[in-house]
Amino acid sequence: MKVFWDKRYVAAKYAFDTTRKSEHLADSLVERPIEGVEIASPIAATANQLKMVHTVSYVEAMRTGGQGASGAGFGWDEGLWTATRTSTGGVISAVKAALKDGVSGSLSSGLHHARADHGSGFCTFNGLALAARIAVQEFGVNSVLIIDTDAHGGGGTYSIIGKNTKIFQLDVAVCGMDGWKPVKTIDTQDVVHDAEKYLPTLRKRLDDLEGVTFDLVLYNAGMDAHQACGCGGLHGISRKMIEDRERMVFEWCRENSFPVAFVLAGGYTGGRLSQEGLTNLHRLTIEAAVDAPRSAPDEDPEEESKPWSFTFGGNSGVSLGGNYETSDGSYEPADEDWWLDLFRDVDSDLLVDDEEACEFCASHDCDVETGLACHEAILEAIDRSILEERNRLEDIDTYGLKVT
């Protein structure tokens, strides 16, 4: 099985998991080979190819560093243009190899939040939408299914492919960020807030597609749903559940003789998830894709002593909880008052202010049981502040307190 990667994937100066973790994973495949896996160098996507799903002005901004070039959350430099073109080309190369060999992948990430005219949520170019469109227009494919298991919704992808009658999306998220509404019968999005329902939800969605034929499956395999990931993780989703999820997806593709190409999607290091731990989670995708024997489990991050992080979501409003780290290194419960104090410190300019938002956006007088849309905007703002802090601190530190 060919897995595409190239040193150019990490050419951007901006250091973050999305811009660096592919190299850590590639290095692990050299140091700890998985039988049957061959690392191959992709062909970078051209500007004309990128313009198949992105506006001319956005592509040119990314090429030259013009206005809007840093919308994904990364500072622009020439290396970012090189990295994102090559990583996007890796998805196309993986699709081409999967159509020939049955399965392939690329160590690409930072794809599914990108819109036609801007980047978003650490995603610059939408390689999923582009590879699917190229498969249809140039590779003779009549139907493509994009399976997305990133912790967050794939609204960027769907904004590009939603009306395409040959490209479909199955999205199982655990966070409402970047959600989307299906416009075609086959398309589905689920946001799961109960870990016990996570795998059954995916299983049902796959079973519901019985009798539907796809010429290609694109799999966006996210590790940020794991409970140790501070950016999206759901308490109760363990390493074994992630491994079972990966096996489920690839076995479903094999049973139905659907060619499948995978990419990495989300997964972020932090206080409870080390670089090695994240790499080992991403290796589960590759092992499942090549149908390798299950590896001996490394220590699952949720077994570590640090308490679980906060979560947002739920049909009736916002679920708050978790713990924060004090200055002396001990952990204290993050009660309602603590969260309200944190919310009041968030820059209101980063928040959504519309009819569905709660009063917090206007007055900072917030009822934590209402206003889901507003609170998800707050979470995004907190994530942004975390990212800013990670540029200058080894640990995540938000407003003087570590969010764990």
N, C-alpha and C positions, 0 to 999 in steps of 0.2 A: 504494500500500500504506500503510495506516495503522499508525503506530508510536506507541504510547501513552506519554506522559510528562507530568509536571506538576511544578511547583516543589515541591509538597508531598511528593514522593518523598524530598526531602533535608531534611525539616523537623526531623529528630532532631538534638539537639545533639551527639551522639556522632559524632566524625569518624573514619571508616574507609572503606575502599574500598566495602564493601557499602552504606554510607549516603551515599556521595558520587559514586561513579563514573557513575551514571546522568546526572547533570548534565553531567559532562565529555563524555559521549557525545552528549547532546542538543545541547550547544554546538557540538560538531564537525559535527553535521548541519546546523546553521545556517551555520557558517563554510565548510564543505566539503560542500555538499548532494549527496546521492545521488539521481540522477534516479528519479522515481516514488515517493519516500518523502514522506509527509505526517505531521507530528507532530500528534497529537490528544490532548485531555485526557480522562482516564478518569473514571468515576464511582467514588468510593471504596466499598469493601466495607462493608456494614453489620455491626453486631455480630451480628445474627441470622444473616446469611450466614456469618460466621466460625464460629458455633456449629454449623454443619452438619458441620464436620470437627474442631472443637476443643471442649474441655470448657467448660462455662459458667464454671467457676471460673478457668480460664486466661484466657479472653477478658476477664473482669471484672478480673483482675489486671493485664492489659495496659492496660485502659482507665483504671484508677485508680492504677496503680503499686503494687499489692499484692504479696504474697509470690509469687515466681516470675516477676515481670515482667522481670527482667534475665537470665533463664536462657540467652538466646541469646548472651550475652557482651557486651551493650551496657548501659550505664547507662540507667535509665528516666528519661524526661521526657515531658511531654504531646506534644511533637513526635514522639516515637517512635510513639505511638498513631496520630497523623495520618499519618505517613510510611508505616507498615506497612499501614494500612487502604487508603490510596490506591494504594500499589504493588500490593497484592493485588487491588484493584479493577481495576487495569490489566490483570492477567492475564485476568480475566473479560471485560473490554471487548475484549481482543485475540481471545479465543475467539469472541465474538459477531461480530466483524468478519471473522474467518477463515471462519466458516461462511457468511457472505454473499459475501465477496470472494475466498475461496480461500487467502489468506495475510495474516497480520498479526503484530504483535508488541508487546511492552511492555518498556520498559527497567527491568524489575523484577529484583531479585536477592534472595538471602537467603531461600530457600524450602524446599529439599528435605530439610534435616535436621530441620525442625520436626515434633514429634510432636503428638498430639491434646492432650496436657495440659502441654506445655512446649516452649520454644524450645531450640535447640541449634546449635552450630557456625555462629554468625553468622546463623542463620535464625530468624525470629520466627513468622510465620504461613505455613502451607504452601499457597501460592496455586495450586500445581500440582494438589494433591489437591482443593482447593475448586473450581477452575475445571472440572476434569473431572467432579466430582459435579454441579455446576450444569448442565453441558452435558447430562448424562444425565437429570437430574430435571426441567429446565426448558426446555431447547432441543431436545428430541426426538432426542438423539443415542443410538444403541444401542451403540456401541463406541468407546472412546478408547484410543490408544496414547501413553504418555509415553516419549519418548526422552530419556535423561539422559547427557550426555557431560561432566559435571563431573568433575574429577580424583578426587573422593571419591564413595563410593556414595550412592545416594538412599534410604537406609534409612528416613528419616522419612516420605517419601512412601509407601513400600511398607507401612509400619506402619499407614497409614490406608486405603489402597486395596487392599491385598493380597487380601482376601477378596471384593472386589467383582467379580462375573463380567462386568462390562461395561467395566472399566478395567484396562489392562495396562501393563506397564513393561519397557522394554529399556534396560539400564544398562551402559555401557562406561566403567569407571573405570580409573585407574592407581594407586590407593592403596586399601588395604583398609579405611580408616576408614568407618564407617557402612555396612558391608556387610549384605546381607540374603539370605535363602534363598527362592527362588520356591516358591509354593504352587499356581500354575496353570501349565498346560503352555506357554502362550505367553510367560509372563514369563521373562526371562533377565537374569542379571548376570554380567559378566566383569570381572576385575581383571587388566589387562595390564601386565606388567613389562618387556616388550621393545618398544621403539618401532617396530621393523620389523613387529611383529604388530598394531599399533594399528589402522590403517585396514583391514587384511584382516579383523580380528575384527568390526569394525562392518559391513563389507560382507557378511560371511557371515550375521550376525544379521539384516540387512535382507533378504537373499536367502532366508533360511529362512522368511520371512513371506509368500513368494509364494502367492497364492491366498487370503490372509486379508484381509478388508476392514475398514477402519476409517472411521468417520464423521468422526473428528477426530484429529489428531496434535498433541500438546503437546511442544515441544522445549525442553529445559533446556540451553542452549548454554554450556558452561564453557570459559573460557580458562586455567584454572589447570593444565590438563594440559601447557601449553607449557613447554618446558624452562627458560625464564628465570623462571618463577614459583617463588618459594621456598616456597610453601605447596601442595605437591602435584605440582609439575611433574616430568615424566619426561624424563631426558636422551635427546635424539634426536628429540623431537617439536618440529618447527620450525614457523615461520609458514606455510610452504607446506602442511605436513601439516594444520594447523588449517584453512586455506582449503579444501583438498581435502575435508576432513571435512564442512565446512559445505555445500559444493556437493553432496556425496554425499547428505546428508540431504534437502535441499530438492529436488534432482532426483528422488530416490526418491518424494517426496510428489507432485511434479508428474506423474511418469510413471504413478502409480497414482490420480491425481485425489483425493488425500486433502487436505482442508483442513488447514492447519498454522498454529499460533500459537507464537511463540517468546518466551523470556525469556532473561536474561543469564547466570545462574548464576555460578560462581566465577571469580576472576581478581584477583590482588593485586599491588600495586606493591611494589618492594623494591630491593635493590642492583643487580639486573640487569634489572629491568623498570620503566621509568618510567611516569608517568601517561599520557603521549602514546603510549607503546608499548602499554599496556594498552587505551587507547581504540581504537587502530588494530586491535588484535586483535578487539575486540568489533564493530567496523565490518564485519569479514569476514562475520559472521552476517547483517547487514542487507543487504549486497551480494548474498549468495547467495540470500537470501529474495526479493529483488525481481528476481533474475536479472540483475543489473547486470554489465557487463564487469568482468573481473578488474582490480583496481587495481594500479598499479605498486607493487611491494613496497617498503616502507620498510626501513631497516636492521634485519635480524633480530637480536633480542637475543642469540641464541646465538653470534653472530659477534663479540661484544664480548670484551674481553681477560680479564675476570674468570672464574675457574674455576667449574665446575659445582657445584651444591649437593649436600648429602647426600641419599640416598634410603633408604627402608625398603621391604622387601617381598621376594618370592621364595617359592617353594614350600617350600624347605628351611630357611628361617629368615630372618635379617635381613642385608641388604646394607648395609654401612657404607662411607663413603668421603668424598670431597670435600675441601674446603680451608677453613681459617679465616683470618680477617684478624687480624694481630697489631697491637700498639699503634702500630707505625711504618708501618702501611699495607701491608705486604707480606703475601704469602699463603704458608701452610705446609700440608703435607698433614695431614689430620685422620685419624690412624691409630687403631687399636683402643684404645690407652691413652687417647687424647684423648677418644674417645666415652665410654669407661667413666667417666672423670673427670666428664664432663658429666652422664651419667646419675645419678651419685652425688649431684650437686647438685640434682637435680629433687626437688621436694617430694613425698614419698611419699604424702601425702594425696590427690594428684591421680591416683594410679595405680589400675589395676584390681587387685584382690586376690581371685583365685578359683582354682579347681583347675587351670585351663589356664595361668595366669600363671607365669612363671619365678620363681626364688628372689629376684630383684631386689626384688620387691614386699615381701618379708619381711625380707631381710637386706642388700640392696644388693650382694650377691655375685653378679654377673651373668655368665652365659655368653652372649656375643653371637651364638652360632650357634643358640640355641634361644629359645623363648618369644615367638613372633610376636605373640600377643595382648598380652602385656605391653609389648613394644617399640612397638606402635602406640599404646598408652596413653601411653607416654613421649613419642612424637611429638606427640600431642595436647597434652600438658602443655607441651612446648616451644613449640608454636604459641600456647598461651595466654600464655606468658611473653613471646613476641615481640609479641603484641597489646598487652600491658600496657606494654611498652617503647615501642611506637610511639605511645602517647598522649603521651609526653614527650620523645621523641628523633626527630630527623629520619631517622636511619638505624636499622635493626634491630640491637639490641645485646642479646645474651643471655648473662647471667653474665659480662659483661666482654669477650666475644668476639663478633664479628659473624658470624652464620651466613649464608653467601652462596649 
